[in-house]
Amino acid sequence: MQRQGRRADALRNSDRIVRAAIVVLRDSGPAASLDEIARRAGIGIATLYRRFGDRDGVIRAAFQTYFAEEIEPLALAARDAPDPGRRLVDALTATVDTLAAHHALLGAAQESGGFTVDIAERFMGPLAGVLAAAQRRGQVRADLLVRDLAAIVVMALATVHPGDPAHADPRRYLALLLDGLRPSAGTLPAPSDTRLRVDSPDPDLGEARSSS
């Protein structure tokens, strides 16, 4: 019983740290202080390091929680659309707009290696059915994968910068990339078999997120 209590406390601490990190990173981006994150979470800095290993671990956990709560629902909402091709484009556009609007958090995640195609693909999984429906209707290329959609998002967001508060650049390049979704007589080259996996050093993190 005592062990369960300690485990529950550890999970609560993980969640508090992640929530605090999201707020601080939104305000300060890559310059965010771990001391400030710990202070806002109401825990000691040693607890933060014990739960997440290092600075990158905190940032990756915060961004993945943000992605699960803010981006995955956009993919889920697209599943029941009557026009799958339109909803696919709308979901990708909303994803880019949402992440671009939080460029400080995005910048911190990019710097820490917390925003990769594999992470984006994981949370955009619900678009698989929408993509398949759009392919059956001939609205998009037959050889597209969900991983391609995740890569499009990552590439468009690589153009986000503080000097573009209206997000004109990511919207422009997203539009160019979306043109590549159209049906084509050609065939895309096969993707790499490599999967860049970035996992939290804390084995309890996934459980903490799911219980929040």
ROROVO-375956 format. One record per residue: residue number from 0; x, y, z of N, C-alpha, C in turn. Coordinates in nm, 4 decimals, padded with zeros to 6 digits. Layout:
REM residues N
[rec NUM; [X; Y; Z]; [X; Y; Z]; [X; Y; Z]]
...
END
This chain:
REM residues 212
[rec 0; [00.0827; -00.1207; 00.0000]; [00.0000; 00.0000; 00.0000]; [00.0865; 00.1263; 00.0000]]
[rec 1; [00.1924; 00.1208; 00.0837]; [00.2828; 00.2356; 00.0896]; [00.3521; 00.2569; -00.0449]]
[rec 2; [00.3877; 00.1444; -00.1104]; [00.4528; 00.1545; -00.2407]; [00.3593; 00.2173; -00.3432]]
[rec 3; [00.2304; 00.1780; -00.3376]; [00.1327; 00.2372; -00.4297]; [00.1189; 00.3864; -00.4056]]
[rec 4; [00.1245; 00.4259; -00.2783]; [00.1156; 00.5683; -00.2465]; [00.2335; 00.6455; -00.3019]]
[rec 5; [00.3539; 00.5859; -00.2888]; [00.4729; 00.6533; -00.3444]; [00.4637; 00.6635; -00.4957]]
[rec 6; [00.4128; 00.5586; -00.5576]; [00.3992; 00.5593; -00.7030]; [00.2996; 00.6657; -00.7481]]
[rec 7; [00.1890; 00.6770; -00.6757]; [00.0883; 00.7790; -00.7080]; [00.1472; 00.9187; -00.6934]]
[rec 8; [00.2281; 00.9384; -00.5872]; [00.2928; 01.0684; -00.5685]; [00.3887; 01.0981; -00.6840]]
[rec 9; [00.4622; 00.9951; -00.7269]; [00.5570; 01.0137; -00.8369]; [00.4842; 01.0508; -00.9655]]
[rec 10; [00.3721; 00.9859; -00.9916]; [00.2949; 01.0164; -01.1122]; [00.2389; 01.1584; -01.1064]]
[rec 11; [00.1932; 01.1975; -00.9884]; [00.1419; 01.3349; -00.9737]; [00.2537; 01.4361; -00.9953]]
[rec 12; [00.3718; 01.4065; -00.9413]; [00.4851; 01.4970; -00.9622]; [00.5202; 01.5073; -01.1101]]
[rec 13; [00.5188; 01.3948; -01.1812]; [00.5485; 01.3971; -01.3244]; [00.4498; 01.4855; -01.3979]]
[rec 14; [00.3226; 01.4704; -01.3661]; [00.2202; 01.5490; -01.4337]; [00.2349; 01.6968; -01.4018]]
[rec 15; [00.2636; 01.7297; -01.2760]; [00.2813; 01.8703; -01.2377]; [00.3993; 01.9320; -01.3103]]
[rec 16; [00.5074; 01.8559; -01.3228]; [00.6252; 01.9066; -01.3936]; [00.5930; 01.9310; -01.5402]]
[rec 17; [00.5247; 01.8359; -01.6037]; [00.4904; 01.8497; -01.7457]; [00.4002; 01.9703; -01.7668]]
[rec 18; [00.2988; 01.9858; -01.6824]; [00.2063; 02.1003; -01.6966]; [00.2807; 02.2319; -01.6788]]
[rec 19; [00.3674; 02.2371; -01.5793]; [00.4443; 02.3594; -01.5569]; [00.5373; 02.3871; -01.6737]]
[rec 20; [00.5993; 02.2815; -01.7268]; [00.6922; 02.2986; -01.8375]; [00.6222; 02.3549; -01.9607]]
[rec 21; [00.5010; 02.3084; -01.9893]; [00.4271; 02.3593; -02.1052]; [00.4066; 02.5095; -02.0923]]
[rec 22; [00.3671; 02.5546; -01.9735]; [00.3425; 02.6978; -01.9513]; [00.4715; 02.7779; -01.9649]]
[rec 23; [00.5775; 02.7320; -01.8983]; [00.7041; 02.8058; -01.9005]; [00.7649; 02.8065; -02.0407]]
[rec 24; [00.7587; 02.6934; -02.1093]; [00.8139; 02.6867; -02.2451]; [00.7350; 02.7738; -02.3418]]
[rec 25; [00.6045; 02.7835; -02.3234]; [00.5251; 02.8731; -02.4079]; [00.5710; 03.0174; -02.3913]]
[rec 26; [00.6098; 03.0517; -02.2686]; [00.6519; 03.1900; -02.2409]; [00.7953; 03.2169; -02.2834]]
[rec 27; [00.8840; 03.1197; -02.2612]; [01.0276; 03.1447; -02.2763]; [01.0962; 03.0656; -02.3865]]
[rec 28; [01.0316; 02.9605; -02.4384]; [01.0920; 02.8813; -02.5435]; [01.2187; 02.8127; -02.4959]]
[rec 29; [01.3190; 02.7976; -02.5841]; [01.4419; 02.7255; -02.5491]; [01.5166; 02.7861; -02.4306]]
[rec 30; [01.4898; 02.9147; -02.3994]; [01.5591; 02.9807; -02.2881]; [01.4957; 02.9480; -02.1533]]
[rec 31; [01.3904; 02.8681; -02.1515]; [01.3209; 02.8366; -02.0266]; [01.4160; 02.7731; -01.9259]]
[rec 32; [01.4020; 02.8141; -01.8023]; [01.4863; 02.7631; -01.6947]; [01.4215; 02.6432; -01.6273]]
[rec 33; [01.5002; 02.5377; -01.6041]; [01.4472; 02.4232; -01.5313]; [01.4133; 02.4610; -01.3878]]
[rec 34; [01.4875; 02.5554; -01.3313]; [01.4549; 02.6029; -01.1965]; [01.3163; 02.6671; -01.1945]]
[rec 35; [01.2834; 02.7428; -01.2993]; [01.1517; 02.8066; -01.3071]; [01.0427; 02.7013; -01.3251]]
[rec 36; [01.0699; 02.5998; -01.4054]; [00.9724; 02.4916; -01.4238]; [00.9473; 02.4210; -01.2907]]
[rec 37; [01.0550; 02.3895; -01.2192]; [01.0397; 02.3229; -01.0898]; [00.9650; 02.4115; -00.9907]]
[rec 38; [00.9985; 02.5399; -00.9888]; [00.9303; 02.6333; -00.8980]; [00.7817; 02.6401; -00.9267]]
[rec 39; [00.7479; 02.6507; -01.0561]; [00.6066; 02.6599; -01.0936]; [00.5323; 02.5297; -01.0617]]
[rec 40; [00.6037; 02.4172; -01.0726]; [00.5417; 02.2880; -01.0413]; [00.5303; 02.2647; -00.8912]]
[rec 41; [00.6032; 02.3437; -00.8131]; [00.5992; 02.3270; -00.6682]; [00.6776; 02.2067; -00.6197]]
[rec 42; [00.7828; 02.1731; -00.6926]; [00.8669; 02.0588; -00.6522]; [01.0136; 02.1024; -00.6545]]
[rec 43; [01.1005; 02.0214; -00.5981]; [01.2428; 02.0515; -00.5984]; [01.3070; 02.0153; -00.7309]]
[rec 44; [01.4163; 02.0812; -00.7631]; [01.4847; 02.0561; -00.8895]; [01.5368; 01.9127; -00.8958]]
[rec 45; [01.5726; 01.8559; -00.7804]; [01.6213; 01.7181; -00.7792]; [01.5116; 01.6209; -00.8223]]
[rec 46; [01.3877; 01.6498; -00.7837]; [01.2751; 01.5656; -00.8251]; [01.2562; 01.5725; -00.9753]]
[rec 47; [01.2711; 01.6920; -01.0307]; [01.2578; 01.7083; -01.1754]; [01.3605; 01.6222; -01.2489]]
[rec 48; [01.4846; 01.6280; -01.2065]; [01.5892; 01.5480; -01.2720]; [01.5644; 01.3986; -01.2509]]
[rec 49; [01.5179; 01.3625; -01.1330]; [01.4939; 01.2216; -01.1055]; [01.3824; 01.1666; -01.1936]]
[rec 50; [01.2811; 01.2465; -01.2215]; [01.1672; 01.1990; -01.3002]; [01.1957; 01.1998; -01.4499]]
[rec 51; [01.2782; 01.2946; -01.4988]; [01.2940; 01.3100; -01.6437]; [01.4379; 01.3018; -01.6943]]
[rec 52; [01.5330; 01.2859; -01.6057]; [01.6700; 01.2616; -01.6487]; [01.7509; 01.3852; -01.6796]]
[rec 53; [01.6991; 01.4715; -01.7686]; [01.7716; 01.5926; -01.8049]; [01.6751; 01.6927; -01.8679]]
[rec 54; [01.7309; 01.8034; -01.9129]; [01.6496; 01.9108; -01.9701]; [01.5709; 01.8638; -02.0927]]
[rec 55; [01.6381; 01.7920; -02.1810]; [01.5702; 01.7448; -02.3019]; [01.4555; 01.6511; -02.2676]]
[rec 56; [01.4726; 01.5704; -02.1630]; [01.3664; 01.4810; -02.1217]; [01.2419; 01.5562; -02.0775]]
[rec 57; [01.2608; 01.6656; -02.0055]; [01.1476; 01.7486; -01.9617]; [01.0770; 01.8090; -02.0828]]
[rec 58; [01.1556; 01.8649; -02.1748]; [01.0974; 01.9317; -02.2912]; [01.0242; 01.8318; -02.3803]]
[rec 59; [01.0832; 01.7159; -02.4017]; [01.0175; 01.6151; -02.4847]; [00.8850; 01.5707; -02.4225]]
[rec 60; [00.8860; 01.5497; -02.2920]; [00.7637; 01.5072; -02.2240]; [00.6560; 01.6142; -02.2334]]
[rec 61; [00.6946; 01.7402; -02.2153]; [00.5986; 01.8500; -02.2222]; [00.5388; 01.8600; -02.3624]]
[rec 62; [00.6252; 01.8509; -02.4637]; [00.5749; 01.8657; -02.6000]; [00.4869; 01.7486; -02.6403]]
[rec 63; [00.5220; 01.6288; -02.5987]; [00.4406; 01.5135; -02.6338]; [00.3035; 01.5197; -02.5655]]
[rec 64; [00.2995; 01.5696; -02.4427]; [00.1709; 01.5882; -02.3754]; [00.0888; 01.6940; -02.4479]]
[rec 65; [00.1540; 01.8047; -02.4848]; [00.0853; 01.9090; -02.5601]; [00.0318; 01.8534; -02.6923]]
[rec 66; [00.1127; 01.7762; -02.7608]; [00.0729; 01.7186; -02.8889]; [-00.0485; 01.6263; -02.8706]]
[rec 67; [-00.0457; 01.5447; -02.7652]; [-00.1559; 01.4517; -02.7401]; [-00.2856; 01.5256; -02.7100]]
[rec 68; [-00.2753; 01.6379; -02.6425]; [-00.3961; 01.7085; -02.5983]; [-00.4461; 01.8124; -02.6987]]
[rec 69; [-00.3574; 01.8677; -02.7785]; [-00.3969; 01.9749; -02.8699]; [-00.4004; 01.9326; -03.0168]]
[rec 70; [-00.3165; 01.8374; -03.0554]; [-00.3051; 01.7999; -03.1964]; [-00.3795; 01.6708; -03.2278]]
[rec 71; [-00.3646; 01.5701; -03.1435]; [-00.4343; 01.4439; -03.1699]; [-00.5849; 01.4627; -03.1861]]
[rec 72; [-00.6509; 01.5502; -03.1068]; [-00.7945; 01.5713; -03.1272]; [-00.8303; 01.6246; -03.2662]]
[rec 73; [-00.7391; 01.6981; -03.3287]; [-00.7651; 01.7470; -03.4643]; [-00.7729; 01.6297; -03.5616]]
[rec 74; [-00.6859; 01.5307; -03.5403]; [-00.6898; 01.4111; -03.6244]; [-00.8140; 01.3279; -03.5954]]
[rec 75; [-00.8513; 01.3183; -03.4687]; [-00.9704; 01.2422; -03.4314]; [-01.0967; 01.3047; -03.4899]]
[rec 76; [-01.1038; 01.4377; -03.4905]; [-01.2221; 01.5073; -03.5402]; [-01.2420; 01.4881; -03.6896]]
[rec 77; [-01.1350; 01.4567; -03.7613]; [-01.1444; 01.4418; -03.9069]; [-01.2019; 01.3072; -03.9488]]
[rec 78; [-01.2145; 01.2136; -03.8552]; [-01.2513; 01.0768; -03.8934]; [-01.3936; 01.0635; -03.9469]]
[rec 79; [-01.4856; 01.1480; -03.9016]; [-01.6258; 01.1339; -03.9406]; [-01.6673; 01.2313; -04.0508]]
[rec 80; [-01.5694; 01.2869; -04.1204]; [-01.5987; 01.3888; -04.2212]; [-01.6620; 01.3275; -04.3464]]
[rec 81; [-01.7642; 01.3937; -04.4037]; [-01.8244; 01.3432; -04.5271]; [-01.7330; 01.3556; -04.6481]]
[rec 82; [-01.6397; 01.4535; -04.6440]; [-01.5452; 01.4731; -04.7541]; [-01.4050; 01.4488; -04.6991]]
[rec 83; [-01.3549; 01.3260; -04.7075]; [-01.2266; 01.2950; -04.6434]; [-01.1092; 01.3736; -04.6994]]
[rec 84; [-01.1099; 01.4024; -04.8294]; [-01.0010; 01.4794; -04.8879]; [-00.9922; 01.6186; -04.8280]]
[rec 85; [-01.1065; 01.6834; -04.8137]; [-01.1116; 01.8175; -04.7553]; [-01.0714; 01.8154; -04.6091]]
[rec 86; [-01.1207; 01.7150; -04.5364]; [-01.0915; 01.7070; -04.3939]; [-00.9435; 01.6740; -04.3691]]
[rec 87; [-00.8844; 01.6005; -04.4599]; [-00.7424; 01.5705; -04.4471]; [-00.6614; 01.6996; -04.4562]]
[rec 88; [-00.6935; 01.7802; -04.5557]; [-00.6249; 01.9088; -04.5717]; [-00.6530; 01.9992; -04.4522]]
[rec 89; [-00.7785; 02.0027; -04.4079]; [-00.8150; 02.0883; -04.2942]; [-00.7400; 02.0462; -04.1677]]
[rec 90; [-00.7287; 01.9152; -04.1456]; [-00.6597; 01.8667; -04.0259]; [-00.5116; 01.9034; -04.0282]]
[rec 91; [-00.4470; 01.8901; -04.1436]; [-00.3051; 01.9250; -04.1548]; [-00.2853; 02.0755; -04.1378]]
[rec 92; [-00.3759; 02.1539; -04.1970]; [-00.3668; 02.2996; -04.1847]; [-00.3860; 02.3431; -04.0406]]
[rec 93; [-00.4855; 02.2857; -03.9719]; [-00.5105; 02.3199; -03.8321]; [-00.3933; 02.2799; -03.7442]]
[rec 94; [-00.3312; 02.1678; -03.7751]; [-00.2151; 02.1234; -03.6987]; [-00.1008; 02.2221; -03.7109]]
[rec 95; [-00.0709; 02.2632; -03.8343]; [00.0373; 02.3594; -03.8566]; [00.0045; 02.4930; -03.7909]]
[rec 96; [-00.1185; 02.5403; -03.8060]; [-00.1563; 02.6687; -03.7465]; [-00.1451; 02.6648; -03.5942]]
[rec 97; [-00.1901; 02.5552; -03.5332]; [-00.1878; 02.5440; -03.3874]; [-00.0455; 02.5425; -03.3343]]
[rec 98; [00.0399; 02.4641; -03.3973]; [00.1785; 02.4560; -03.3514]; [00.2556; 02.5838; -03.3809]]
[rec 99; [00.2294; 02.6455; -03.4952]; [00.2981; 02.7704; -03.5291]; [00.2610; 02.8813; -03.4314]]
[rec 100; [00.1387; 02.8770; -03.3804]; [00.0939; 02.9792; -03.2854]; [00.1665; 02.9688; -03.1517]]
[rec 101; [00.2256; 02.8528; -03.1242]; [00.3029; 02.8337; -03.0014]; [00.4490; 02.8114; -03.0381]]
[rec 102; [00.5048; 02.9109; -03.1089]; [00.6379; 02.8932; -03.1667]; [00.7463; 02.8786; -03.0603]]
[rec 103; [00.7246; 02.9353; -02.9404]; [00.8259; 02.9211; -02.8358]; [00.8341; 02.7758; -02.7890]]
[rec 104; [00.7187; 02.7142; -02.7659]; [00.7155; 02.5733; -02.7281]; [00.7684; 02.4860; -02.8416]]
[rec 105; [00.7278; 02.5178; -02.9638]; [00.7745; 02.4433; -03.0801]; [00.9255; 02.4531; -03.0941]]
[rec 106; [00.9791; 02.5746; -03.0770]; [01.1235; 02.5936; -03.0888]; [01.2010; 02.5139; -02.9855]]
[rec 107; [01.1488; 02.5092; -02.8636]; [01.2141; 02.4307; -02.7582]; [01.2123; 02.2826; -02.7935]]
[rec 108; [01.0992; 02.2356; -02.8458]; [01.0875; 02.0945; -02.8829]; [01.1810; 02.0605; -02.9982]]
[rec 109; [01.1900; 02.1487; -03.0969]; [01.2790; 02.1247; -03.2100]; [01.4246; 02.1197; -03.1639]]
[rec 110; [01.4615; 02.2092; -03.0740]; [01.5992; 02.2153; -03.0260]; [01.6357; 02.0918; -02.9443]]
[rec 111; [01.5393; 02.0367; -02.8719]; [01.5671; 01.9219; -02.7853]; [01.5526; 01.7884; -02.8570]]
[rec 112; [01.5096; 01.7916; -02.9839]; [01.4844; 01.6672; -03.0559]; [01.3504; 01.6065; -03.0199]]
[rec 113; [01.2625; 01.6868; -02.9612]; [01.1321; 01.6375; -02.9184]; [01.0244; 01.6478; -03.0235]]
[rec 114; [01.0562; 01.7026; -03.1408]; [00.9572; 01.7111; -03.2476]; [01.0167; 01.6463; -03.3714]]
[rec 115; [00.9780; 01.5228; -03.3961]; [01.0273; 01.4469; -03.5096]; [00.9100; 01.3931; -03.5895]]
[rec 116; [00.9400; 01.3416; -03.7071]; [00.8349; 01.2815; -03.7895]; [00.7693; 01.1653; -03.7155]]
[rec 117; [00.8489; 01.0885; -03.6423]; [00.7933; 00.9726; -03.5723]; [00.6976; 01.0131; -03.4615]]
[rec 118; [00.7315; 01.1204; -03.3894]; [00.6410; 01.1690; -03.2852]; [00.5138; 01.2219; -03.3477]]
[rec 119; [00.5261; 01.2996; -03.4550]; [00.4070; 01.3515; -03.5230]; [00.3213; 01.2375; -03.5762]]
[rec 120; [00.3853; 01.1354; -03.6336]; [00.3116; 01.0222; -03.6889]; [00.2332; 00.9488; -03.5807]]
[rec 121; [00.2934; 00.9359; -03.4643]; [00.2280; 00.8641; -03.3546]; [00.0929; 00.9270; -03.3189]]
[rec 122; [00.0891; 01.0599; -03.3115]; [-00.0326; 01.1272; -03.2698]; [-00.1274; 01.1584; -03.3853]]
[rec 123; [-00.0799; 01.1415; -03.5090]; [-00.1656; 01.1633; -03.6247]; [-00.2200; 01.0324; -03.6793]]
[rec 124; [-00.1999; 00.9250; -03.6043]; [-00.2484; 00.7935; -03.6447]; [-00.3956; 00.7890; -03.6822]]
[rec 125; [-00.4837; 00.8643; -03.6099]; [-00.6253; 00.8614; -03.6455]; [-00.6559; 00.9076; -03.7881]]
[rec 126; [-00.5595; 00.9741; -03.8532]; [-00.5819; 01.0179; -03.9914]; [-00.5702; 00.9025; -04.0909]]
[rec 127; [-00.5285; 00.7847; -04.0443]; [-00.5113; 00.6715; -04.1363]; [-00.6421; 00.6381; -04.2072]]
[rec 128; [-00.7523; 00.6344; -04.1333]; [-00.8814; 00.6042; -04.1941]; [-00.9275; 00.7110; -04.2899]]
[rec 129; [-00.9014; 00.8380; -04.2542]; [-00.9386; 00.9505; -04.3418]; [-00.8567; 00.9433; -04.4708]]
[rec 130; [-00.7282; 00.9142; -04.4563]; [-00.6413; 00.9014; -04.5734]; [-00.6896; 00.7888; -04.6642]]
[rec 131; [-00.7225; 00.6740; -04.6057]; [-00.7695; 00.5608; -04.6860]; [-00.8987; 00.5944; -04.7593]]
[rec 132; [-00.9893; 00.6662; -04.6922]; [-01.1155; 00.7048; -04.7560]; [-01.0912; 00.8015; -04.8714]]
[rec 133; [-00.9994; 00.8965; -04.8506]; [-00.9668; 00.9919; -04.9571]; [-00.9014; 00.9203; -05.0750]]
[rec 134; [-00.8209; 00.8195; -05.0471]; [-00.7581; 00.7423; -05.1540]; [-00.8618; 00.6627; -05.2325]]
[rec 135; [-00.9596; 00.6065; -05.1646]; [-01.0642; 00.5306; -05.2345]; [-01.1446; 00.6202; -05.3277]]
[rec 136; [-01.1580; 00.7457; -05.2890]; [-01.2333; 00.8409; -05.3735]; [-01.1464; 00.9026; -05.4825]]
[rec 137; [-01.0196; 00.8699; -05.4833]; [-00.9301; 00.9278; -05.5830]; [-00.8968; 01.0732; -05.5565]]
[rec 138; [-00.9091; 01.1166; -05.4313]; [-00.8835; 01.2569; -05.3978]; [-00.7357; 01.2853; -05.3718]]
[rec 139; [-00.6618; 01.1814; -05.3330]; [-00.5192; 01.1979; -05.3050]; [-00.4435; 01.0801; -05.3644]]
[rec 140; [-00.3132; 01.0882; -05.3637]; [-00.2291; 00.9818; -05.4180]; [-00.2589; 00.8492; -05.3489]]
[rec 141; [-00.2521; 00.7425; -05.4258]; [-00.2791; 00.6093; -05.3706]; [-00.1624; 00.5563; -05.2876]]
[rec 142; [-00.0426; 00.6147; -05.3038]; [00.0748; 00.5624; -05.2348]; [00.1148; 00.6442; -05.1122]]
[rec 143; [00.0262; 00.7321; -05.0657]; [00.0561; 00.8125; -04.9476]; [00.0445; 00.7294; -04.8198]]
[rec 144; [00.1277; 00.7628; -04.7208]; [00.1250; 00.7012; -04.5896]; [00.0978; 00.8084; -04.4839]]
[rec 145; [00.0520; 00.7665; -04.3675]; [00.0346; 00.8623; -04.2583]; [00.1684; 00.9286; -04.2261]]
[rec 146; [00.2754; 00.8535; -04.2393]; [00.4092; 00.9107; -04.2151]; [00.4371; 01.0270; -04.3088]]
[rec 147; [00.3866; 01.0205; -04.4320]; [00.4043; 01.1318; -04.5256]; [00.3323; 01.2563; -04.4752]]
[rec 148; [00.2145; 01.2374; -04.4177]; [00.1387; 01.3508; -04.3638]; [00.2139; 01.4133; -04.2466]]
[rec 149; [00.2709; 01.3279; -04.1609]; [00.3489; 01.3785; -04.0482]; [00.4713; 01.4554; -04.0977]]
[rec 150; [00.5363; 01.4049; -04.2015]; [00.6543; 01.4722; -04.2560]; [00.6183; 01.6078; -04.3142]]
[rec 151; [00.5018; 01.6170; -04.3773]; [00.4561; 01.7445; -04.4322]; [00.4423; 01.8482; -04.3211]]
[rec 152; [00.3834; 01.8063; -04.2088]; [00.3676; 01.8972; -04.0957]; [00.5031; 01.9425; -04.0429]]
[rec 153; [00.5956; 01.8482; -04.0259]; [00.7289; 01.8812; -03.9741]; [00.8013; 01.9759; -04.0689]]
[rec 154; [00.7933; 01.9496; -04.1989]; [00.8624; 02.0356; -04.2961]; [00.8039; 02.1761; -04.2996]]
[rec 155; [00.6722; 02.1876; -04.2958]; [00.6100; 02.3204; -04.2974]; [00.6486; 02.3986; -04.1723]]
[rec 156; [00.6524; 02.3311; -04.0573]; [00.6834; 02.3991; -03.9323]; [00.8312; 02.4351; -03.9200]]
[rec 157; [00.9155; 02.3775; -04.0042]; [01.0564; 02.4160; -04.0047]; [01.0747; 02.5601; -04.0508]]
[rec 158; [00.9711; 02.6184; -04.1123]; [00.9810; 02.7566; -04.1618]; [00.9245; 02.8585; -04.0625]]
[rec 159; [00.8797; 02.8128; -03.9456]; [00.8273; 02.9049; -03.8448]; [00.9417; 02.9868; -03.7859]]
[rec 160; [00.9209; 03.1179; -03.7712]; [01.0215; 03.2022; -03.7075]; [00.9525; 03.3225; -03.6431]]
[rec 161; [01.0132; 03.3813; -03.5389]; [00.9493; 03.4900; -03.4637]; [00.9177; 03.6133; -03.5471]]
[rec 162; [00.9911; 03.6340; -03.6572]; [00.9665; 03.7509; -03.7403]; [00.8453; 03.7381; -03.8307]]
[rec 163; [00.7719; 03.6288; -03.8188]; [00.6557; 03.6035; -03.9035]; [00.5343; 03.5707; -03.8150]]
[rec 164; [00.4842; 03.6700; -03.7382]; [00.3751; 03.6418; -03.6438]; [00.2458; 03.5969; -03.7114]]
[rec 165; [00.2277; 03.6293; -03.8399]; [00.1074; 03.5868; -03.9122]; [00.1217; 03.4469; -03.9712]]
[rec 166; [00.2400; 03.3871; -03.9559]; [00.2671; 03.2508; -04.0031]; [00.2510; 03.2374; -04.1545]]
[rec 167; [00.2900; 03.3431; -04.2258]; [00.2781; 03.3406; -04.3716]; [00.3678; 03.2337; -04.4330]]
[rec 168; [00.4886; 03.2174; -04.3790]; [00.5809; 03.1194; -04.4373]; [00.5326; 02.9758; -04.4205]]
[rec 169; [00.4985; 02.9307; -04.2985]; [00.4504; 02.7924; -04.2885]; [00.3240; 02.7671; -04.3691]]
[rec 170; [00.2367; 02.8671; -04.3803]; [00.1146; 02.8483; -04.4611]; [00.1482; 02.8380; -04.6091]]
[rec 171; [00.2433; 02.9184; -04.6540]; [00.2825; 02.9127; -04.7950]; [00.3410; 02.7758; -04.8295]]
[rec 172; [00.4350; 02.7301; -04.7455]; [00.5026; 02.6049; -04.7778]; [00.4142; 02.4837; -04.7505]]
[rec 173; [00.3211; 02.4969; -04.6579]; [00.2241; 02.3891; -04.6409]; [00.1395; 02.3762; -04.7670]]
[rec 174; [00.0982; 02.4891; -04.8242]; [00.0179; 02.4846; -04.9472]; [00.0955; 02.4158; -05.0601]]
[rec 175; [00.2245; 02.4464; -05.0710]; [00.3058; 02.3808; -05.1739]; [00.3160; 02.2298; -05.1488]]
[rec 176; [00.3358; 02.1939; -05.0232]; [00.3469; 02.0518; -04.9901]; [00.2150; 01.9783; -05.0114]]
[rec 177; [00.1037; 02.0448; -04.9806]; [-00.0273; 01.9810; -04.9981]; [-00.0574; 01.9548; -05.1452]]
[rec 178; [-00.0007; 02.0354; -05.2332]; [-00.0181; 02.0099; -05.3766]; [00.0374; 01.8714; -05.4137]]
[rec 179; [00.1367; 01.8267; -05.3391]; [00.1960; 01.6963; -05.3660]; [00.1066; 01.5797; -05.3274]]
[rec 180; [-00.0036; 01.6062; -05.2579]; [-00.0975; 01.4995; -05.2212]; [-00.1868; 01.4588; -05.3374]]
[rec 181; [-00.1959; 01.5419; -05.4384]; [-00.2889; 01.5157; -05.5486]; [-00.2521; 01.3882; -05.6239]]
[rec 182; [-00.3529; 01.3203; -05.6754]; [-00.3255; 01.1962; -05.7512]; [-00.2236; 01.2200; -05.8621]]
[rec 183; [-00.1378; 01.1213; -05.8821]; [-00.0318; 01.1323; -05.9819]; [-00.0110; 00.9977; -06.0483]]
[rec 184; [00.0288; 01.0027; -06.1754]; [00.0583; 00.8783; -06.2472]; [00.1901; 00.8180; -06.2019]]
[rec 185; [00.2772; 00.9037; -06.1450]; [00.4061; 00.8541; -06.0973]; [00.3931; 00.7843; -05.9626]]
[rec 186; [00.4999; 00.7177; -05.9213]; [00.5021; 00.6464; -05.7943]; [00.6109; 00.7046; -05.7050]]
[rec 187; [00.5788; 00.7251; -05.5803]; [00.6772; 00.7781; -05.4864]; [00.7848; 00.6741; -05.4568]]
[rec 188; [00.9081; 00.7178; -05.4350]; [01.0115; 00.6242; -05.3898]; [00.9724; 00.5667; -05.2537]]
[rec 189; [01.0206; 00.4493; -05.2228]; [00.9900; 00.3866; -05.0939]; [01.0533; 00.4679; -04.9808]]
[rec 190; [00.9859; 00.4758; -04.8657]; [01.0435; 00.5488; -04.7518]; [01.1554; 00.4686; -04.6861]]
[rec 191; [01.2321; 00.5361; -04.6035]; [01.3362; 00.4684; -04.5257]; [01.2723; 00.3757; -04.4226]]
[rec 192; [01.3438; 00.2712; -04.3871]; [01.2982; 00.1817; -04.2815]; [01.3347; 00.2344; -04.1428]]
[rec 193; [01.4141; 00.3409; -04.1393]; [01.4615; 00.3944; -04.0121]; [01.3494; 00.4645; -03.9379]]
[rec 194; [01.3409; 00.4389; -03.8092]; [01.2447; 00.5071; -03.7240]; [01.3209; 00.5719; -03.6096]]
[rec 195; [01.3169; 00.7051; -03.6054]; [01.3853; 00.7775; -03.4987]; [01.2910; 00.7853; -03.3801]]
[rec 196; [01.3215; 00.7129; -03.2771]; [01.2318; 00.7020; -03.1631]; [01.2890; 00.7804; -03.0463]]
[rec 197; [01.2106; 00.8725; -02.9910]; [01.2542; 00.9530; -02.8776]; [01.1627; 00.9207; -02.7618]]
[rec 198; [01.2102; 00.8447; -02.6660]; [01.1287; 00.8023; -02.5530]; [01.1693; 00.8777; -02.4279]]
[rec 199; [01.0734; 00.8943; -02.3390]; [01.1036; 00.9553; -02.2103]; [01.1892; 00.8610; -02.1279]]
[rec 200; [01.2864; 00.9149; -02.0509]; [01.3640; 00.8289; -01.9637]; [01.2841; 00.7798; -01.8447]]
[rec 201; [01.1642; 00.8352; -01.8241]; [01.0819; 00.7996; -01.7097]; [00.9797; 00.6945; -01.7503]]
[rec 202; [00.9889; 00.5703; -01.7012]; [00.8960; 00.4659; -01.7442]; [00.7530; 00.4921; -01.7013]]
[rec 203; [00.7324; 00.5820; -01.6039]; [00.5973; 00.6100; -01.5561]; [00.5306; 00.7216; -01.6335]]
[rec 204; [00.6044; 00.7868; -01.7259]; [00.5509; 00.9056; -01.7909]; [00.4261; 00.8769; -01.8693]]
[rec 205; [00.4268; 00.7691; -01.9493]; [00.3098; 00.7386; -02.0296]; [00.1883; 00.7179; -01.9440]]
[rec 206; [00.2064; 00.6498; -01.8286]; [00.0948; 00.6282; -01.7387]; [00.0480; 00.7576; -01.6786]]
[rec 207; [00.1444; 00.8485; -01.6500]; [00.1067; 00.9771; -01.5934]; [00.0220; 01.0560; -01.6899]]
[rec 208; [00.0619; 01.0523; -01.8194]; [-00.0158; 01.1259; -01.9186]; [-00.1550; 01.0660; -01.9347]]
[rec 209; [-00.1644; 00.9343; -01.9382]; [-00.2927; 00.8727; -01.9616]; [-00.3884; 00.8917; -01.8464]]
[rec 210; [-00.3332; 00.9143; -01.7249]; [-00.4203; 00.9311; -01.6096]; [-00.4536; 01.0755; -01.5834]]
[rec 211; [-00.3963; 01.1683; -01.6623]; [-00.4221; 01.3097; -01.6377]; [-00.5547; 01.3521; -01.6951]]
END
